[in-house]
Amino acid sequence: ASGATATENLFALALLANAPKKKIIALEGGFSGKTLPSLVGTAKKRFRDLFGPLYPHVVTVDPFDSQFEQTLRGELQGDDVALVIVETIQGDGGIRSCPQAFFDFLNANKGRYGYLIAVDEVQTGIYKTGRFLNYEGRIEQPDLVAMAKALSENVFPVAGTLVSDDVFERARARNSEAVELYANAHRCQFGAQVAKHAIETGQQLGLADHARELGEYFRGRLGELA
């Protein structure tokens, strides 16, 4: 499994859980994969245009635009947004950390507009940024989280999708057969053991602390050179 597998599951479960809402808000510079379903959240036209038309109910918002709040409110007025998918640090978009103000808006307005929040942690998750998942402390209650890459320990391709109990039950109520396939048929016990070992090893080695200390060191030394 790959990161695209995790985001495919994420989109499917979110749309099932939040039906009849159909719209997905993705971010300019975002990247969620190159398979047909995962291209929903990928912004680059050089990938999207090869395989269009894709899922039509997708809009992109630039989180770095000073007018992002006005743009978001405009998209949310129709009460048809099922999901907002974000990367806390954009990889393909230029290694940029999304502004906290953008996440503050999503946190504050989630209850009012009823959208779900998904976080793509494929590139940032599993201790890489000084914490287990990089959304911690930035996004209050994401509903879905995609993980991959570091779960594999460079041994066996592994991906996983974390889903809140609420979203899981809402999706299952709408289509229990499909959700049971995601939960039971589409899983690999060997991959699960690899992922479990990766997480436990990271804890034992203190990888989050190590990453945080190295980050502070490089930030300080590079600042001296700038």
C-alpha atoms as one frame of an Amber mdcrd trajectory, in Angstrom:
protein
   0.000   0.000   0.000   1.103   3.572  -0.620   0.201   7.039   0.549  -2.259
   7.227  -2.334  -4.074   4.220  -0.870  -4.460   6.055   2.429  -5.875   9.173
   0.776  -8.197   7.134  -1.457  -9.690   5.534   1.660  -9.891   8.944   3.282
 -11.894  10.512   0.437 -14.264   7.553   0.167 -15.033   7.387   3.886 -15.459
  11.150   4.206 -17.925  11.355   1.321 -19.883   8.399   2.665 -20.023   9.856
   6.169 -20.958  13.390   5.148 -23.415  12.639   2.345 -25.289  14.226   0.641
 -22.560  16.887   0.726 -20.170  16.420  -2.194 -17.720  19.310  -2.348 -14.087
  18.848  -1.332 -11.813  21.789  -0.566  -8.139  21.094  -1.258  -5.168  23.449
  -0.981  -3.144  25.107  -3.696   0.187  23.304  -3.706  -1.350  20.202  -2.153
  -0.425  16.692  -3.183  -2.425  13.615  -2.230  -1.278  11.113  -4.848  -1.216
  10.265  -8.547  -3.758   7.456  -8.716  -7.128   8.438 -10.155  -9.007   8.716
  -6.818  -6.146  10.403  -4.961  -5.690  13.056  -7.674  -8.770  14.691  -6.135
  -6.513  16.510  -3.666  -3.512  17.071  -5.943  -3.247  20.629  -7.219  -0.692
  20.382 -10.042  -2.303  20.525 -13.462   0.508  18.478 -15.006  -0.816  15.482
 -13.071  -4.533  16.257 -13.134  -4.846  17.131 -16.818  -3.434  13.781 -17.914
  -6.416  11.912 -16.540  -9.356  14.313 -16.583 -12.162  14.679 -16.187 -11.776
  13.844 -12.503 -14.204  14.126  -9.591 -15.849  17.469 -10.419 -16.796  18.756
  -6.967 -13.334  19.982  -5.950 -12.138  23.539  -5.361  -8.690  24.707  -4.294
  -7.912  27.471  -1.826  -4.529  29.125  -1.272  -3.785  29.070   2.487  -0.965
  31.591   1.979  -3.248  34.185   0.380  -4.058  37.074   2.722  -7.693  36.786
   1.566  -8.036  33.067   2.303 -10.735  33.630   4.927 -12.971  35.485   2.498
 -12.418  32.783  -0.129 -13.229  30.001   2.315 -16.385  31.687   3.541 -17.542
  32.046  -0.037 -17.048  28.339  -0.705 -18.745  27.347   2.551 -21.890  29.410
   2.068 -23.586  26.734  -0.018 -23.498  24.262   2.893 -22.299  21.533   0.520
 -18.662  21.106   1.628 -18.103  17.553   2.814 -14.378  17.708   3.449 -11.363
  19.992   3.730  -8.054  18.191   3.176  -4.782  19.782   4.274  -1.081  19.153
   4.673   0.406  20.982   7.652   3.666  21.237   5.717   3.366  21.119   1.956
   5.963  18.847   0.415   5.298  19.045  -3.315   4.158  22.640  -2.796   7.632
  23.839  -1.792   8.283  22.641   1.793   6.037  25.351   3.202   4.396  25.270
   6.615   0.768  26.318   6.301  -0.133  29.397   8.372  -1.683  28.714  11.761
  -4.347  31.328  10.993  -5.689  29.032   8.282  -6.024  26.135  10.713  -7.533
  28.412  13.353 -10.280  29.283  10.874 -10.950  25.606  10.137 -11.039  24.779
  13.855 -13.404  27.648  14.667 -15.889  27.085  11.837 -16.110  23.316  11.631
 -19.202  23.090  13.817 -20.977  25.894  11.995 -20.517  24.541   8.467 -20.395
  20.804   9.147 -17.345  19.904   7.080 -14.895  17.186   8.004 -11.173  17.887
   8.316  -8.651  15.461   6.863  -4.900  15.716   7.364  -2.427  14.152   4.964
   0.506  13.102   7.170   2.148  10.856   4.582   5.253  13.036   4.413   5.155
  14.691   7.849   3.961  11.936  10.169   5.684   9.390  12.414   8.091  11.552
  14.447   9.597  13.463  11.501   8.764  16.928  12.825   9.338  16.511  16.547
   5.978  14.940  17.314   4.184  11.748  16.327   1.860  13.540  13.900   2.512
  17.108  12.859  -1.101  18.284  13.182  -0.841  17.965  16.979  -1.186  21.392
  18.532  -2.329  22.907  15.233  -5.607  21.212  14.297  -7.932  20.461  17.187
  -9.915  17.438  16.049  -9.192  16.091  12.574 -11.686  13.483  11.441  -9.380
  11.526   9.159  -5.594  11.200   8.903  -3.599   9.553   6.110  -0.258   7.925
   6.967   2.352   5.945   5.016   6.089   6.090   4.155   7.717   5.970   7.612
   5.317   3.211   8.670   7.131   0.901   6.258  10.579   1.054   7.921  11.883
   0.769   4.334  10.914  -2.905   4.488   7.352  -3.336   3.232   4.972  -0.745
   1.725   2.445   0.220   4.391  -0.295   2.844   4.503  -3.056   3.536   6.974
  -6.054   5.804   7.388  -7.074   6.942  10.862 -10.807   7.622  11.146 -12.774
   9.023  14.068 -15.443   6.793  15.595 -18.117   9.273  14.517 -17.062   9.293
  10.862 -16.676   5.516  10.799 -20.165   4.929  12.191 -21.776   7.501   9.897
 -20.099   5.954   6.866 -21.096   2.459   7.945 -24.696   3.542   8.443 -24.779
   4.717   4.833 -23.049   1.703   3.250 -22.043  -0.998   5.693 -20.780  -3.381
   3.001 -18.296  -0.873   1.587 -17.028   0.172   5.009 -16.593  -3.413   6.168
 -14.469  -4.042   3.079 -12.240  -1.103   4.002 -12.011  -2.213   7.619 -11.552
  -5.944   7.157 -10.950  -7.207   3.627  -8.503  -4.491   2.574  -5.929  -5.013
   5.289  -2.691  -6.910   5.692  -1.593  -8.369   9.003   2.048  -8.473   7.915
   1.958  -4.780   7.035   0.253  -4.029  10.340   3.096  -5.704  12.225   5.669
  -3.684  10.274   3.815  -0.461  11.120   3.493  -1.448  14.783   7.225  -2.113
  14.957   8.012   1.217  13.280   5.906   3.139  15.793   7.284   1.287  18.817
  10.877   1.641  17.609  10.392   5.363  17.094   9.157   5.698  20.663  12.030
   3.663  22.082  14.664   5.633  20.167  13.122   8.989  21.031  12.923   9.991
  17.373  10.524  12.877  18.044  12.935  14.485  20.525  15.857  13.844  18.187
  14.075  15.480  15.255  13.097  18.471  17.388  16.648  18.963  18.688  18.157
  18.708  15.210  15.571  21.126  13.863  16.414  23.711  16.497  20.145  23.245
  15.864  19.912  23.657  12.094  17.502  26.576  12.400  19.944  28.372  14.670
  23.077  27.670  12.643  21.436  28.448   9.299  20.143  31.681  10.811  23.717
  32.638  11.643  24.715  32.121   8.009  21.790  34.029   6.528
